[in-house]
Amino acid sequence: MGKQTKKNKKKELLEKREIAMVEGILEGSPDGIGVVVLRLDCGCRKMAAISEEGEPASKVIMYRDGANSICDKCKDDQGAFMRVTEQFIHWKEPKPSIEDQDRISMKVMGTTGRTTSH
């Protein structure tokens, strides 16, 4: 049981770090209404703020929790899309309407916001 608790705490810590990164990106992107998050199979993350029009509102940020740098795979392929394990948009409060979330998600990721937004 102790191992499971440690594993859960580690997962929670990683999510907190991810949330802090998302908040930092939004803070530095006045036109940003959300952040696209791509989680890669190697543990690295790619993130970028998006505008109301579904256009980039920041540079793409790549990072790896607890590391000084992204992994060698990501250095080689810049976080290739085929290695994405999960993608979603973290919307800034107040969130856009469901219709706007869907429109922006379709433009950015080819999916609707209802199934991918957090």
ABEGO torsion letter per residue (X at the ends): XAAAAAAAAAAAAAAAAAAAAAAAAAAABAABABBBBBBBAAGBBBBBBBBAAGBBABBBBBBBBGBABBBAAAAAAGGBAAABABBBBBBBOBBBBAAAAAAAAAAAAGBBAAAABX
